[in-house]
Amino acid sequence: MIRVLGIETSCDETAASVVALDAAGTPEILSNVVLSQIADHAVFGGVVPEIAARAHVEALDGIVEAALADSGADLAEIDAIAATAGPGLVGGLIVGLMTAKAIAAAAEKPLMAINHLEGHALTARLTDGIAFPYLLLLVSGGHTQIVAVRGVGDYQRWATTIDDALGEAFDKTAKMLGLAYPGGPNVEQTALHGDASRFSFPRPMKGAAQPDFSFSGLKTAVRQAATAIAPLSDQDVADICASFQAAVADALADRVARALDRFKAEFPDKADPALVVAGGVAANRTLKAALQAQCAAAGFAFVSPPLKLCTDNAAMIAWAGIERLRAGLADNEDAFSFVPRSRWPLDSVSTPVIGSGRRGAKA
């Protein structure tokens, strides 16, 4: 059996988890402890990096202890330590990675510096046993990407946002409309009472050959609509939320359809193609229904891990560590000298564009 302790501190969740893989190749999450900082940041309407980093410092030791206790394994029974080293808020990354380095050095355990996006990319193999290759749609507060996942450490980014991430667009829309933080769930809940046909918002990039995303123009349209009818009634806010969400669903389905076609063309021998959707925005039921319909029409399985494993968590980091150990990609010496990265793309070859997670070209 392999047991890996994972640590995640890339944003506003302090998390630790122990994941095991038995001799038969069956994974098991032995513990998964997550401390959310939502209440600490809600008053500011978004995550404040310094507050997040300080909260990680205060909480992480206790979270790691709780994860070990819940797993039933002591540190001597842990085979390796895996920690998120990027991308994310650099203050939080420093806290998590330095803690992992200290634990690994003191316990003489291998250490792995894990890309947070790789954690999302591989989670469906932990929960659903998905075989390579498959298509990944990552939709979160900081990332909106379509990635061909061909193997551990083998990722090709096919599309990304050219401006804002989808989760960011939801949060900013909520803020414009006076909804509480976190914005995404509140926009979805408010939209349940709205008329999605009242406002004719644009479907960004719909019809474009390259399946990239764009959401800044949609946000502008929302602001203009809200300003034109201010002051807003509760029904106005609900109608704007419903219309915004419908526009996002249409645009997302169109972009994904392009990627599904490309996947079938590039992997014609894949008998059971799958689209994996990960990230906090994957919890939105309207978006999920649109993507499920698109997959059904194209002959793809639709796979979305449980929400607790789609949002930031340490089980996905521990699992990525296990995957890397099995693939022979764990380099202990490099991990101990690794410096946290605020930007760290899964695919370092694709041309940088805004929102791709790379510095340069306005990224």
C-alpha positions in Angstrom: 0.0 0.0 0.0 1.1 3.5 -0.8 0.0 6.4 1.5 0.6 10.0 0.6 -0.1 13.1 2.7 -1.3 16.0 0.6 -1.3 19.7 1.6 -3.3 22.4 -0.3 -3.0 26.2 0.5 -3.2 27.8 -2.9 -6.1 30.2 -2.2 -8.5 30.4 0.7 -8.9 26.8 1.8 -6.4 25.2 4.3 -6.5 21.5 3.5 -4.7 18.3 4.3 -5.5 14.7 3.2 -4.2 11.2 3.3 -4.9 9.1 0.2 -3.9 5.4 -0.2 -3.5 3.0 -3.1 -3.6 -0.7 -2.2 -1.7 -3.5 -3.9 -4.6 -4.2 -6.3 -4.5 -0.6 -7.5 -7.6 0.6 -5.7 -7.5 4.1 -4.3 -9.0 5.2 -1.0 -9.3 8.7 0.6 -8.5 8.0 4.2 -9.0 11.6 5.3 -9.8 14.9 3.7 -9.9 17.9 6.0 -10.7 21.3 4.6 -11.0 24.6 6.5 -12.7 27.3 4.5 -11.9 31.0 5.0 -15.1 32.3 3.3 -16.2 34.1 6.4 -12.9 35.9 6.7 -13.1 37.3 3.2 -16.8 37.8 2.8 -16.8 41.3 4.2 -14.3 42.3 1.5 -16.2 40.7 -1.4 -13.3 38.5 -2.4 -10.1 36.8 -1.2 -7.5 39.1 0.4 -4.1 37.4 -0.1 -2.5 38.6 3.1 -5.5 37.5 5.3 -5.4 34.1 3.5 -1.7 33.6 4.1 -2.0 34.5 7.8 -4.9 32.1 8.2 -2.9 29.3 6.6 -0.1 29.9 9.1 -2.5 29.7 12.0 -4.4 26.7 10.9 -2.2 24.4 8.8 -0.4 22.5 11.6 -3.7 21.5 13.2 -5.2 20.6 9.8 -2.3 18.2 9.1 -2.6 16.7 12.5 -6.4 16.2 12.0 -5.8 14.6 8.6 -3.3 12.1 10.0 -5.6 11.3 12.9 -8.6 10.8 10.7 -6.7 8.5 8.4 -5.7 6.1 11.1 -2.0 6.3 10.0 0.8 8.0 11.8 3.6 9.9 10.0 5.9 6.9 10.0 3.3 5.1 7.8 3.2 7.8 5.3 5.2 7.1 2.1 5.5 10.6 0.7 4.4 14.2 1.2 2.8 16.2 -1.7 2.1 19.9 -1.5 0.6 22.4 -3.9 3.5 24.6 -5.2 1.5 26.6 -7.7 -0.3 28.3 -9.3 -2.1 30.4 -6.7 -1.6 33.1 -4.2 2.1 33.1 -3.5 1.8 33.8 0.3 -0.4 30.7 0.8 1.8 28.6 -1.4 4.8 29.4 0.6 3.1 28.4 3.8 2.0 25.0 2.4 5.2 24.1 0.6 7.5 25.2 3.4 5.4 23.1 5.9 5.6 20.1 3.6 9.4 20.5 3.2 9.8 20.7 7.0 7.6 17.6 7.6 9.4 15.6 4.8 12.8 16.6 6.0 12.1 15.8 9.6 10.5 12.5 8.8 12.9 11.6 6.0 10.1 11.2 3.5 10.1 11.9 -0.3 8.6 15.3 -1.2 6.6 16.3 -4.3 5.8 19.8 -5.4 2.5 19.5 -7.2 0.8 21.7 -9.8 -2.7 22.6 -8.5 -4.1 22.2 -12.0 -2.7 18.7 -12.2 -4.6 17.8 -9.1 -7.8 18.9 -10.8 -6.8 17.1 -14.0 -6.2 13.7 -12.4 -9.1 13.7 -9.8 -11.4 11.8 -12.1 -8.9 8.9 -12.1 -9.2 8.8 -8.3 -13.0 8.9 -8.2 -14.0 7.2 -11.5 -11.0 5.3 -12.7 -11.0 7.2 -16.0 -8.4 5.9 -18.5 -6.1 8.1 -20.5 -6.7 10.0 -22.8 -9.6 12.2 -21.9 -10.7 15.8 -22.3 -10.8 18.1 -19.3 -12.8 21.3 -18.8 -11.4 23.2 -15.9 -13.8 25.9 -14.7 -12.9 27.7 -11.5 -12.4 31.1 -10.0 -9.0 31.5 -11.5 -8.9 29.1 -14.5 -11.1 28.3 -17.5 -9.3 25.8 -19.8 -9.9 22.8 -22.0 -7.0 20.4 -21.7 -6.3 17.1 -23.4 -5.1 14.8 -20.6 -2.9 12.2 -22.3 -1.0 10.8 -19.3 0.5 11.8 -16.0 2.6 14.9 -16.8 1.4 14.9 -20.4 -1.1 17.7 -20.9 -2.0 19.8 -24.0 -4.0 22.9 -23.5 -6.5 23.3 -26.4 -8.3 26.4 -25.2 -8.3 29.0 -22.4 -10.0 32.3 -21.5 -8.6 35.3 -23.3 -9.6 37.6 -20.4 -11.5 36.5 -17.2 -12.0 33.1 -15.7 -15.6 31.9 -15.6 -15.7 31.8 -11.8 -14.4 35.4 -11.7 -17.1 36.4 -14.1 -19.8 34.9 -11.8 -18.3 36.6 -8.7 -18.0 40.0 -10.4 -21.5 39.8 -11.8 -22.8 39.0 -8.3 -20.9 42.0 -6.9 -22.4 44.3 -9.5 -25.9 43.1 -8.5 -25.3 43.4 -4.8 -25.2 39.7 -4.1 -23.1 38.3 -1.3 -19.7 36.6 -1.6 -19.1 33.9 -2.9 -20.9 35.1 -5.9 -21.2 32.0 -8.1 -23.6 30.0 -5.8 -25.6 33.1 -5.1 -26.0 34.0 -8.8 -27.2 30.4 -9.5 -29.7 30.5 -6.6 -31.1 33.9 -7.6 -31.4 32.8 -11.2 -33.9 30.1 -10.1 -36.5 32.9 -9.7 -35.6 34.8 -12.9 -36.7 34.9 -16.6 -33.7 33.8 -18.7 -35.2 35.4 -21.8 -35.7 38.9 -20.5 -32.2 40.1 -21.4 -30.5 39.2 -24.7 -26.9 39.0 -23.5 -24.1 38.1 -26.0 -22.7 34.6 -26.3 -19.0 35.3 -26.3 -16.9 33.6 -28.9 -19.8 31.4 -30.1 -19.1 30.1 -33.5 -15.3 30.8 -33.5 -13.2 27.9 -34.8 -10.7 28.1 -31.9 -12.5 27.0 -28.7 -11.2 29.8 -26.5 -13.4 31.6 -24.0 -14.1 35.3 -23.3 -16.3 36.7 -20.5 -15.3 40.4 -20.1 -17.8 41.6 -22.8 -20.6 39.6 -21.1 -19.8 41.3 -17.8 -20.0 44.7 -19.5 -23.4 43.8 -21.0 -24.6 42.9 -17.5 -23.4 46.1 -16.1 -25.0 48.2 -18.9 -28.3 46.3 -18.5 -28.3 46.9 -14.7 -27.4 50.5 -15.0 -30.2 51.1 -17.6 -32.9 50.0 -15.3 -31.5 51.1 -11.9 -32.6 51.0 -9.2 -33.0 47.2 -9.4 -35.9 45.3 -7.9 -35.4 41.7 -6.6 -37.1 40.5 -9.8 -34.7 42.6 -12.0 -31.7 41.0 -10.3 -33.2 37.5 -10.7 -33.9 38.1 -14.4 -30.3 39.4 -15.0 -28.8 36.4 -13.2 -30.9 34.0 -15.2 -30.1 35.7 -18.5 -26.4 35.8 -17.6 -26.3 32.2 -16.7 -28.2 31.2 -19.9 -25.6 33.1 -22.0 -22.7 31.4 -20.2 -24.3 28.0 -20.7 -24.8 28.5 -24.4 -21.3 29.9 -24.9 -19.7 27.1 -22.8 -21.6 24.3 -24.7 -20.5 25.8 -28.1 -16.9 26.0 -27.0 -16.9 22.5 -25.6 -18.5 21.1 -28.8 -15.5 22.3 -30.8 -13.2 20.5 -28.4 -15.2 17.3 -28.5 -15.0 17.3 -32.3 -11.2 17.8 -32.1 -10.8 15.0 -29.6 -12.6 12.5 -31.8 -10.4 13.5 -34.7 -7.2 13.2 -32.7 -8.1 10.1 -30.8 -10.2 8.1 -33.3 -9.4 4.8 -31.6 -10.7 5.9 -28.2 -13.8 3.7 -27.8 -15.2 5.4 -24.7 -14.3 9.1 -24.9 -15.0 11.2 -21.8 -15.3 14.9 -20.9 -14.2 15.5 -17.3 -15.4 18.7 -15.7 -13.6 20.0 -12.6 -13.4 23.2 -10.6 -16.0 24.9 -8.4 -18.1 26.3 -11.3 -18.8 22.6 -12.2 -21.3 22.6 -9.4 -23.6 24.9 -11.3 -26.6 22.8 -12.4 -27.6 24.9 -15.4 -24.0 24.7 -16.9 -23.8 21.0 -16.0 -27.1 20.2 -17.8 -25.8 22.1 -21.0 -22.6 20.2 -20.9 -24.3 16.8 -20.3 -26.5 17.4 -23.3 -23.5 18.3 -25.5 -21.7 15.1 -24.4 -24.7 12.9 -25.0 -25.1 14.3 -28.6 -21.4 13.7 -29.3 -21.2 10.3 -27.7 -19.0 11.3 -24.8 -19.3 10.2 -21.2 -19.8 13.1 -18.8 -17.7 12.8 -15.7 -17.8 15.3 -12.8 -16.2 14.3 -9.5 -18.1 15.1 -6.3 -18.2 18.8 -5.5 -15.9 18.4 -2.4 -13.3 17.1 -4.8 -13.9 19.7 -7.5 -13.3 22.7 -5.2 -9.9 23.2 -3.7 -8.9 20.2 -1.5 -5.8 18.2 -0.6 -7.1 14.7 -1.6 -6.5 15.7 -5.3 -3.0 16.8 -4.4 -2.2 13.6 -2.5 -3.6 11.6 -5.5 -1.5 13.5 -7.9 1.5 12.6 -5.8 0.5 8.9 -6.0 0.2 9.2 -9.7 3.6 10.7 -10.0 5.2 8.1 -7.8 3.7 5.3 -9.9 4.9 7.1 -13.1 8.4 7.5 -11.8 8.1 11.3 -12.0 8.8 12.1 -8.3 12.1 14.0 -7.9 13.0 14.5 -4.3 15.9 16.8 -4.7 14.1 19.1 -7.1 11.1 19.3 -4.8 13.2 20.5 -1.8 14.6 23.3 -3.9 11.3 24.2 -5.6 10.2 27.8 -5.3 6.4 28.4 -5.2 5.0 29.8 -8.5 2.0 32.1 -8.7 1.7 31.1 -12.4 2.4 27.6 -13.5 0.7 26.2 -16.6 0.1 22.5 -17.1 1.1 22.9 -20.7 4.3 24.9 -21.1 4.4 24.6 -24.9 1.2 26.2 -26.0 1.3 29.8 -27.0 0.6 32.1 -24.0 -2.6 34.1 -24.1 -4.4 36.1 -21.5 -5.7 33.8 -18.7 -3.5 30.9 -19.7 -1.6 30.9 -16.4 1.7 32.1 -17.9 3.5 35.4 -17.5 4.0 37.4 -20.7 1.6 38.4 -23.5 -0.5 40.2 -21.0 -1.0 36.9 -19.0 
